[in-house]
């Protein structure tokens, strides 16, 4: 069952993030995806996450789609102007990509090409509106298209904010929904209770919320995220659990498995598993759920 039908019918969707290669060798990307393709609803293909130069999301998604693996292609405001963004979206549709995810993109200063100039020709809201315009058969200049795409569209929402900042984020999410976004991926979630303030303020019958389940790679990573990512809550008990484990990687995999199960139990629309470059561990996570 594809992503569109799973969202429409209320079936739990498992998304898996898979990074395009930094080079032309696609073997690892394809092999890691192929091992879990029967269990994964769609593979989320980032567009140069953290502003690190890689193969484009369009190119990598086309490769996976050609091998009968459904994808969610990220479309990023950072790197392309409105002409190029529309061109990529039309190409994606023509190549069989049916799911896209609009993101703003991190500033190039975070990545490996610090001298790169960010584009940001249009905002995330304008990008979503552009996608809806293309779906209706017109480009941003109002010119009729010869054939129009039919995308399921998603974006991101920072569900870990509090107070006024959370209210502002929900307002921004509603604007994205008005512009056509139907599913939203959250930051990493380790404790279901930490997302309750957000969930209590939205109508889940109108939108599909898909939490990120991230694979912690080490005790150091868990500690770093706990101390430095203020919108991601990692319970102290979880950090201690990794610290005490004789096989810390195995324990981190178990935590990811349990997190996916908890997300499913709490009736979210799906989970997005992110291994941050350890895609070879996707099989272990998914087959232990």
N, C-alpha and C positions, 0 to 999 in steps of 0.2 A: 504494500500500500504506500503510495507516494505521500509527500509532506502535505500537499493540499488536502487530500482526502482524510488524512489523519487529523488535521486541525478541524476540518469540517465535521467529522464524526466523533470527535472527542477521544480518539485513540492516542495513547502516549507515544510521542515521537522521540527517538534518540538521534540527536545530531552529534557529529564528531568533527572537531576542527582538524584540518589537515593542511599544513603549511606547504606552499609551493617550494620547489627547490631553489637554492641560490646557485643557479647554473642550469645546464641543459639536461642533466641526468635525472630522468623522472622515475627511475626504477624503484627507489625506496618509497616515494609517494604512492605510486600505483600499487606496489606489493602490500604496503601497510593498509591501504584502503581495501584492497581485494580480500584480505583476511577477515574483514568484519562487514563486508558489504551486505550480507544477508540479514544482519542484525541492525545495521544503521539505516535510518530513514533517509538521511541526506548528509553529505559532507560539506561543512562550512569552510569555504576557501577564502582566507583573509587576503586583503589587498595590502601587501607589504606592511604587516603589523609592526608597531614600534618604529615605523619609518625606516626599516631595514630593507635595502634593495633586494628583491627576489623576482622570480618569474611572476608575471602579472596574474591576478586572480582570474581574469578572463581566459588566459592561456591554459592555466592549470585546470580550471573548471571544464573547459572544452575537452581536455585530455581525458578526464574522469568520465564525463558524459559519453564520450566515444566508446568507453569501455562499460557502458550501461550502469554507471554509478551516479545517482542523483546528487546534485550539488545545490548549495546556497552560495551564490557569488557575491562577495562584498563589492560595493561600489563606493569609492572614497572621494570626498570633496578635495582632499589635499593636493592631488597630483595632476588633475586634468581640468581644463576649462569646460564650459557648458557644451561646446561643440563636440569635444572628444568624449565627454561622458555620455552624451546621447548616441554617438557613434558606437561606443562599446556596448551600450544596452541593446541597440538594434542587432549588433553582431551576436551578442549572447543569445538573444531570442531566436535568431535564425539558426543557431547551432544547437538548439534544443534545451537551453538553460531556462528553467521556468521559475526559479526562486532567486530573488536578489535581496540583499541586505544593505541599506544605506548607512554609512558611517562618516563621521567627520574626518577622522585620521589624526594621528599624533603629529606634532610639529617635527620637521626634519631634524631639529636640534637633538631629538631623542635617539636618532638612528645612526647609520654609518656613513651618511653623506651630508655632513653638517653644513656644507656650502650650498646645498640645494635650496632653491627658492620654492616656498609653498605657493600653491595656486589659490585655493579657496575662492574661486570665481563665484560660486553660489553656495548658499548655506545648506545645511542638512534639510531644512523645511523646503527650500526651493528645489533641492534634488528630488525629494519625495513627490513634490507637485509636478516636476518634470516627468517622472516615471508615470504618474497618472495621466498626464497629457499624452505621452506616447501610447499608453494603453487605449486612449480614446481616439488615436489616429492622427495626432498633430504634434509637430515638434515645438520647441520654445518660441520659434518665430511665427507660429501659427500656420505653418505650411502642412498640407495634407501628406500623410505617409502612404507609401505603396506597400501595404501590409503592416499590421500593428502587433506589438508584443502582448502577451497575456501573462504577466508575472504575479506570483504571490510575493508580497513585499514585507520586509521586516526592518527593524532597527534595534537600537540599544536603549536601555533605560537604567539609570543609576538608582537601584532600589534601596541602597544602603544609606541614603541621606536621612537627615532628621529635621524636624521643625519646619521653618520657613523654606529652607533649601529643598526639602522633600516636596512641599506643596508646589514650588516652582518647577521641580522636575516633572511632577505629575501634569502640570499645565503644559509643559513642553511635550510630554508624551501624548496628551490629547490633541495638540496641534499636529503631531506626526500622524495620529490616527485619522484626523480630518483630511490629511494629505495622502491617505491610503495605506499606512502601515497597519498590518494585521497581526504581526507577532513581534515580541520584544525579548531580547536576550539580556539577562541581568549580569552584574559582576559575579565573581565566584561566591558560592553559597556553601557554608559549612554548618550552619545552624538555622533550621527552618524558622525558629522564633524570631531571628533577627530581621526577617523580611515581613513580619506581621504588620508593623505600622504602615508599610507601603501597600500591602494587600488589602488592608482594611479601608483604604481610601479609594480603591478603584473598583470598577464593575467588571468582574472576570467573565461575564457573559458577552462583553463587547470586545475582548482582546485576549490574545494568547500569550501567557507569560512563560518563558523558558529559562530557568536558572542555569548558570554556568556551573559545572562541576569540574574543578581544576585538579589535576594530579600534582600533589606536592612532591617535589623531587628529593627533598632532604629535610632534615631537622632545621638546617640553616634557612632554607626557603620558608618553612612554616614560621619560624621566629621573625624573619624579615617582614613577611606579609602582615603578621600580627602587630608588629611595632610601627610599620610605615604606611600601610594601606588603611587609612582611617575609615573608609567606607566598606571595608571587608572585615567581618568579625570572625575570628578564629578562637574558639574556646581554649582556655588554658589547659583543660583536660586533654584536648586533642594533641596539643604540643607535647605534653608530658607522655602521652601514649606513644608518640613517635620516639621520644627520647629513650623510653624504656625498652622499646622493641629491639630484639637481637638482629632482625633483618628489617632495616628501616624502609627500604624501597618496597618490600613486600607489604609492610604495614601501611604505607602511603597508598598502595594499590587497593588494599582493603577499605581504607577510608573513602576512596573515590567510589568504590562499589557501593558502600553503605550510603553515600550521599545520593547517588542515582536512585537507589531504592527509596530513600526518604522523600525525594522529590516526587517520585511516582506515587507513593502512598498518600501524599498530601495533595494529589489531584491537580498538579500543574500540567500544562499542555505537553511538556516534554522536558528533556535535559540536554544541555550542550556540553559534551565532554571535551575538555581542553588539556592536552598533554604537554604543551609548550615545547615542541620539538621531539618529544618521546613518543611519536606515533606508533612505534613498534610495541608500545605497552597497551595500545587500545584493545588488542585481542584479550589480554589478561584482565583488563577492567570489565569489558563487556561480557566475557564468558563466565565471569564470577558473580554476576548480578543475580 
